[in-house]
Amino acid sequence: MYQRFMQKAVRFLRQEDGPTAVEYAVMLALIVVVCIVAIKSVGTNTNSVFSNITLNTAAGS
């Protein structure tokens, strides 16, 4: 049983599919992190703009 598992593991590591899948997973994780940071930054800037609009509207009334 252990021998069959090791043979399958060695075969998987020798194939190109394993490392390629890991590379794609790492790239996907990096893209997700960049998207989250960008969305958070846009959200913060948008909140600031709307706060300024609210203050200017209230002061002008």
Secondary structure as the mmCIF struct_conf table of DSSP 4:
data_model
#
loop_
_struct_conf.conf_type_id
_struct_conf.id
_struct_conf.beg_label_comp_id
_struct_conf.beg_label_asym_id
_struct_conf.beg_label_seq_id
_struct_conf.end_label_comp_id
_struct_conf.end_label_asym_id
_struct_conf.end_label_seq_id
HELX_RH_AL_P HELX_RH_AL_P1 TYR A 2 ARG A 14
BEND BEND1 GLN A 15 GLU A 16
HELX_RH_AL_P HELX_RH_AL_P2 ASP A 17 GLY A 60
#
